[in-house]
Amino acid sequence: MLRNVSVVVLNGFCPFEFGVMCEVFGIDRSDDGLPVYDFAVVAGEPGPLRSANRFTIQAEYELGRLEEADLVAVPALGDERLGAYAARTGPFPAHRPGTLGRFPEPLLDALRRAVDRGTKVLSICSGAFILGEAGLLDGRRCTTHWRHTNALAHRYPMAKVDPDVLYVDEDPVFTSAGTAAGIDACLYLVRKEQGSRIANQIARRMVVPPHRDGGQAQYVAQPMPFAAEGAFSDLLDWMPANLGRPISVAQMAARAHMSARTFARRFVQETGTTPQRWLIGQRILLAQQMLEETDETVDAIADKAGFGNATALRHHFRLSRGTTPNAYRRTFRGDAEPARTRRRARA
């Protein structure tokens, strides 16, 4: 459970990515019935700490605070800090040398200890290089901003760098791509640990979409090509309201007035994912919500979410969430599991 969250700041930190972590975890939303995190900004090295934009902050806490954290978050670093790091550690494409120095060994040790005791660690964008230097990416899938993926793979050859995704869950290590993907990763982590209701309400307060699938492409080659016509926007509004119905790619294409082949290609260009993957993701989200908030059986939820039967729901749910629908329900509802479901399980 996420209760205690620490954000580590180094010289050269990027304000937006730092602000994302403060926005998701550092605001008291108890008036909306949401949990309040014990939130701390931690100096990763002696301060005052200068941002990539040349303003300074003074963090209240030192590295010892990480010892009690449930989540340690690491924001992005600007090009000057990465260039300085490259100058001391080896080639780093597309960055010029600077003067801000290498990553502090006490911080790297603290991150290793955190992971060893099961604390979750999250990086946004180029913050992944700090995790890589601590050895936390070795043997793990990971990502960073698409501009930096080649450099990350070159510097840490044991890391399994995926350049095409928004974020990667290799619990307890989470990495995300640049800027807005950090919002997606933070909300994903909240959803995973505390459920859809809390993640959705935080997203609503932030006025952002509540969920983008981590496997969605970072770089969309032709963003929003149908904005004027509204063909895709109408379709994307229609599909969530009709998830319980069988929906084929051919049907989606017909509603968008395209051939199936053209539709599939243009959908990926606009959204960064395939029509089928987007549809399954929406159905999983609906199933999660019903598991958390209703007493419907897994069979009924599978039908209403468009999976057809419980076997198909279990298959996709395990692939997507790494657990079963019933286990997910127990996690977020505890003893509130419906009596008829328990009776069915005993039968």
C-alpha positions as CSV (number, residue, x, y, z in Angstrom):
1,M,0.0,0.0,0.0
2,L,1.3,3.5,-0.8
3,R,1.4,5.7,2.2
4,N,4.8,7.2,2.4
5,V,6.2,8.7,-0.8
6,S,9.6,10.4,-1.2
7,V,10.7,12.3,-4.3
8,V,14.5,12.6,-4.7
9,V,15.8,15.8,-6.3
10,L,19.3,16.4,-7.8
11,N,20.9,19.4,-9.3
12,G,19.7,19.7,-12.9
13,F,16.2,18.3,-12.1
14,C,13.4,19.1,-14.6
15,P,10.5,21.0,-13.0
16,F,7.6,19.5,-14.9
17,E,8.5,15.9,-14.1
18,F,9.2,16.9,-10.5
19,G,5.8,18.7,-10.4
20,V,4.0,15.7,-11.7
21,M,5.1,13.7,-8.7
22,C,4.2,16.6,-6.3
23,E,0.8,16.9,-8.0
24,V,-0.1,13.2,-7.8
25,F,1.3,12.4,-4.4
26,G,1.8,15.7,-2.6
27,I,-1.7,17.2,-2.5
28,D,-4.2,16.8,0.3
29,R,-7.4,15.5,-1.4
30,S,-9.0,14.2,1.8
31,D,-12.0,16.5,1.1
32,D,-12.8,14.1,-1.8
33,G,-12.4,11.1,0.4
34,L,-9.0,10.3,-1.1
35,P,-5.9,9.1,0.8
36,V,-3.3,11.6,2.0
37,Y,0.2,10.5,1.3
38,D,3.1,11.2,3.8
39,F,5.0,13.1,1.1
40,A,8.6,14.3,1.3
41,V,11.0,16.1,-1.1
42,V,14.4,14.6,-0.4
43,A,17.8,16.1,-1.4
44,G,19.8,13.6,-3.3
45,E,22.9,15.7,-2.8
46,P,23.7,18.9,-0.8
47,G,21.5,21.9,-1.7
48,P,20.2,24.3,-2.5
49,L,19.3,22.3,-5.6
50,R,19.2,24.1,-9.0
51,S,16.7,23.1,-11.6
52,A,17.5,22.8,-15.3
53,N,15.8,26.2,-15.7
54,R,18.1,27.9,-13.2
55,F,15.9,28.3,-10.1
56,T,16.7,26.7,-6.8
57,I,14.8,24.8,-4.1
58,Q,15.8,23.7,-0.6
59,A,14.6,20.2,0.1
60,E,13.4,19.6,3.7
61,Y,14.7,16.1,4.0
62,E,17.9,14.2,3.5
63,L,18.5,10.6,2.2
64,G,17.7,9.0,5.5
65,R,14.0,9.7,4.8
66,L,14.1,7.1,2.0
67,E,14.4,4.3,4.6
68,E,10.8,4.6,5.6
69,A,9.3,5.2,2.1
70,D,6.8,2.9,0.3
71,L,7.7,4.7,-3.0
72,V,10.8,6.5,-4.0
73,A,10.3,8.6,-7.1
74,V,13.1,10.0,-9.3
75,P,12.2,12.9,-11.7
76,A,14.0,13.7,-15.0
77,L,17.3,15.5,-15.3
78,G,18.1,18.2,-17.8
79,D,20.6,17.9,-20.7
80,E,23.3,19.7,-18.8
81,R,23.3,17.2,-15.9
82,L,23.2,14.3,-18.3
83,G,26.0,15.8,-20.4
84,A,28.1,16.2,-17.2
85,Y,27.4,12.6,-16.3
86,A,28.4,11.5,-19.8
87,A,31.6,13.4,-19.7
88,R,32.7,11.4,-16.6
89,T,31.2,8.0,-17.5
90,G,31.5,7.6,-21.3
91,P,29.7,8.6,-24.5
92,F,26.2,10.0,-24.2
93,P,24.8,10.8,-27.7
94,A,23.2,14.2,-28.3
95,H,24.4,15.9,-25.0
96,R,27.1,18.3,-24.4
97,P,29.5,18.1,-21.4
98,G,28.6,20.3,-18.4
99,T,29.8,20.9,-14.9
100,L,27.3,19.4,-12.5
101,G,29.1,16.1,-11.7
102,R,28.2,12.4,-11.4
103,F,25.4,10.8,-9.5
104,P,26.1,10.6,-5.7
105,E,27.0,7.2,-4.4
106,P,25.0,7.6,-1.2
107,L,21.9,8.1,-3.3
108,L,22.7,5.0,-5.4
109,D,23.2,2.9,-2.2
110,A,19.9,4.2,-0.8
111,L,18.0,3.2,-4.0
112,R,19.6,-0.3,-3.9
113,R,18.5,-0.7,-0.2
114,A,15.0,0.5,-1.0
115,V,14.5,-2.1,-3.7
116,D,16.1,-4.9,-1.6
117,R,13.5,-4.3,1.1
118,G,10.6,-4.2,-1.4
119,T,10.1,-0.4,-1.7
120,K,8.8,0.6,-5.1
121,V,11.0,2.9,-7.2
122,L,9.7,5.0,-10.0
123,S,11.6,7.1,-12.6
124,I,10.3,9.6,-15.1
125,C,12.1,10.2,-18.4
126,S,15.9,10.5,-17.9
127,G,15.6,9.6,-14.2
128,A,16.0,6.1,-15.5
129,F,19.8,6.8,-15.8
130,I,20.0,7.1,-12.0
131,L,18.3,3.8,-11.6
132,G,20.6,2.3,-14.2
133,E,23.7,3.6,-12.4
134,A,22.4,1.9,-9.2
135,G,22.2,-1.4,-11.1
136,L,18.4,-1.5,-10.7
137,L,17.7,-1.9,-14.5
138,D,20.0,-4.9,-15.0
139,G,17.9,-7.8,-16.3
140,R,14.7,-5.7,-16.2
141,R,12.6,-4.2,-18.9
142,C,12.6,-0.5,-18.8
143,T,12.1,2.7,-20.8
144,T,12.9,6.4,-20.9
145,H,12.2,9.2,-23.3
146,W,12.6,8.0,-26.9
147,R,15.5,10.5,-27.4
148,H,17.5,8.7,-24.7
149,T,16.7,5.0,-25.2
150,N,19.7,4.3,-27.4
151,A,22.0,6.0,-24.8
152,L,20.3,4.1,-22.0
153,A,20.8,0.8,-23.8
154,H,24.4,1.7,-24.6
155,R,25.3,2.7,-21.1
156,Y,23.5,-0.3,-19.4
157,P,23.8,-3.3,-21.7
158,M,22.1,-5.6,-19.2
159,A,19.0,-3.5,-19.2
160,K,16.2,-4.5,-21.5
161,V,15.3,-1.1,-22.9
162,D,12.0,-0.9,-24.7
163,P,11.9,2.4,-26.7
164,D,8.3,2.2,-27.8
165,V,6.2,2.2,-24.6
166,L,4.9,4.8,-22.2
167,Y,5.9,3.0,-19.0
168,V,7.1,-0.3,-17.8
169,D,6.1,-2.2,-14.7
170,E,8.9,-4.4,-13.4
171,D,7.7,-4.3,-9.8
172,P,9.3,-3.0,-7.7
173,V,11.0,-0.9,-10.4
174,F,8.9,1.3,-12.6
175,T,10.2,3.4,-15.4
176,S,8.4,5.8,-17.8
177,A,9.0,7.9,-20.9
178,G,9.1,11.6,-21.0
179,T,6.9,14.3,-19.6
180,A,3.2,13.3,-19.8
181,A,4.1,9.6,-19.7
182,G,5.1,10.4,-16.1
183,I,1.5,11.2,-15.3
184,D,0.4,8.0,-16.8
185,A,3.0,6.0,-14.8
186,C,2.0,7.7,-11.5
187,L,-1.7,7.1,-12.0
188,Y,-1.0,3.5,-13.1
189,L,0.9,2.9,-9.9
190,V,-2.0,4.4,-7.8
191,R,-4.5,2.2,-9.7
192,K,-2.4,-0.9,-9.2
193,E,-1.9,-0.3,-5.5
194,Q,-5.1,1.5,-4.5
195,G,-7.7,0.8,-7.1
196,S,-9.5,2.4,-10.0
197,R,-11.7,4.7,-7.9
198,I,-8.8,6.5,-6.3
199,A,-6.8,6.7,-9.6
200,N,-9.8,8.0,-11.5
201,Q,-10.6,10.7,-8.9
202,I,-7.0,11.9,-8.8
203,A,-7.1,12.1,-12.6
204,R,-10.3,14.0,-12.6
205,R,-8.9,16.5,-10.2
206,M,-5.9,16.9,-12.5
207,V,-8.1,17.1,-15.5
208,V,-6.2,14.3,-17.4
209,P,-7.3,11.0,-18.9
210,P,-7.5,8.4,-16.1
211,H,-5.6,5.7,-18.0
212,R,-3.3,5.2,-20.9
213,D,-2.0,1.7,-21.5
214,G,1.7,1.3,-20.8
215,G,2.3,-0.5,-24.0
216,Q,1.0,2.4,-26.1
217,A,3.6,4.0,-28.4
218,Q,5.6,7.0,-27.2
219,Y,5.8,8.6,-30.6
220,V,2.6,9.0,-32.6
221,A,3.6,9.8,-36.2
222,Q,0.4,11.5,-37.2
223,P,-1.3,13.0,-34.1
224,M,-5.0,13.8,-34.2
225,P,-5.4,13.6,-38.1
226,F,-9.2,13.4,-37.8
227,A,-9.8,16.3,-35.5
228,A,-11.6,18.3,-38.1
229,E,-13.9,15.5,-39.3
230,G,-14.4,14.0,-35.8
231,A,-14.6,10.5,-37.3
232,F,-12.3,8.9,-34.6
233,S,-13.5,11.1,-31.8
234,D,-17.1,10.0,-32.4
235,L,-16.0,6.3,-32.6
236,L,-14.0,6.6,-29.4
237,D,-17.0,8.1,-27.7
238,W,-19.2,5.3,-29.0
239,M,-17.1,2.3,-28.1
240,P,-16.9,2.7,-24.3
241,A,-20.7,2.9,-24.2
242,N,-21.0,-0.3,-26.2
243,L,-18.3,-2.5,-24.6
244,G,-20.8,-5.3,-23.8
245,R,-21.5,-5.8,-27.5
246,P,-19.3,-7.8,-29.9
247,I,-17.2,-5.2,-31.7
248,S,-14.9,-6.2,-34.6
249,V,-12.3,-4.1,-36.3
250,A,-14.5,-4.2,-39.4
251,Q,-17.4,-2.7,-37.5
252,M,-15.2,0.0,-36.1
253,A,-13.9,0.8,-39.6
254,A,-17.4,0.9,-41.0
255,R,-18.4,3.5,-38.3
256,A,-15.4,5.6,-39.2
257,H,-16.3,5.2,-43.0
258,M,-13.0,3.5,-43.9
259,S,-11.8,0.2,-45.1
260,A,-10.6,-2.2,-42.3
261,R,-7.0,-1.9,-43.5
262,T,-6.9,1.9,-43.7
263,F,-8.7,2.1,-40.4
264,A,-6.2,-0.1,-38.5
265,R,-3.3,1.9,-39.9
266,R,-4.8,5.3,-39.2
267,F,-5.9,4.2,-35.7
268,V,-2.4,3.3,-34.7
269,Q,-1.1,6.6,-36.2
270,E,-3.6,8.6,-34.1
271,T,-3.7,6.7,-30.8
272,G,-0.4,4.9,-30.7
273,T,-2.0,1.5,-30.2
274,T,-4.1,-1.0,-32.3
275,P,-7.9,-1.0,-32.3
276,Q,-8.0,-4.4,-30.7
277,R,-5.6,-3.6,-28.0
278,W,-7.4,-0.3,-27.2
279,L,-10.7,-2.2,-27.0
280,I,-9.3,-4.9,-24.7
281,G,-7.8,-2.2,-22.5
282,Q,-11.1,-0.4,-22.2
283,R,-12.8,-3.7,-21.3
284,I,-10.3,-4.5,-18.6
285,L,-10.8,-1.0,-17.1
286,L,-14.6,-1.6,-17.0
287,A,-14.1,-5.0,-15.4
288,Q,-11.8,-3.5,-12.8
289,Q,-14.4,-0.9,-11.9
290,M,-17.1,-3.5,-11.6
291,L,-14.9,-5.8,-9.5
292,E,-14.2,-2.9,-7.1
293,E,-17.7,-1.4,-6.9
294,T,-20.3,-4.1,-7.6
295,D,-21.4,-7.5,-6.3
296,E,-21.6,-8.9,-9.8
297,T,-20.2,-12.4,-10.4
298,V,-17.1,-12.7,-12.5
299,D,-19.3,-14.4,-15.2
300,A,-21.7,-11.4,-15.2
301,I,-18.8,-8.9,-15.3
302,A,-17.2,-10.8,-18.2
303,D,-20.4,-10.6,-20.1
304,K,-21.0,-6.9,-19.4
305,A,-17.4,-6.0,-20.2
306,G,-17.6,-7.7,-23.6
307,F,-15.4,-10.7,-22.9
308,G,-18.2,-13.2,-23.4
309,N,-17.2,-15.6,-20.6
310,A,-15.2,-15.7,-17.4
311,T,-12.4,-17.8,-19.0
312,A,-11.7,-15.0,-21.6
313,L,-11.8,-12.3,-18.9
314,R,-9.4,-14.3,-16.6
315,H,-7.0,-14.7,-19.6
316,H,-6.9,-11.1,-20.5
317,F,-7.0,-9.9,-16.9
318,R,-4.0,-12.0,-16.0
319,L,-2.0,-10.9,-19.1
320,S,-2.8,-7.2,-18.4
321,R,-2.8,-7.0,-14.6
322,G,-0.8,-10.0,-13.5
323,T,-3.5,-11.4,-11.3
324,T,-7.0,-13.0,-11.5
325,P,-10.3,-11.1,-11.3
326,N,-11.2,-12.7,-7.9
327,A,-7.7,-12.0,-6.4
328,Y,-8.0,-8.4,-7.7
329,R,-11.4,-8.1,-6.0
330,R,-10.1,-9.5,-2.7
331,T,-7.3,-7.0,-2.8
332,F,-9.5,-3.9,-3.2
333,R,-12.7,-5.1,-1.4
334,G,-11.4,-7.5,1.3
335,D,-14.3,-9.1,3.1
336,A,-16.7,-7.2,0.8
337,E,-16.4,-10.1,-1.7
338,P,-19.9,-11.0,-2.7
339,A,-21.4,-13.9,-0.7
340,R,-22.7,-15.6,-3.9
341,T,-19.2,-15.5,-5.4
342,R,-17.8,-17.3,-2.2
343,R,-20.6,-19.8,-2.4
344,R,-19.9,-20.5,-6.1
345,A,-16.1,-20.9,-5.3
346,R,-16.9,-23.5,-2.6
347,A,-19.3,-25.4,-4.9
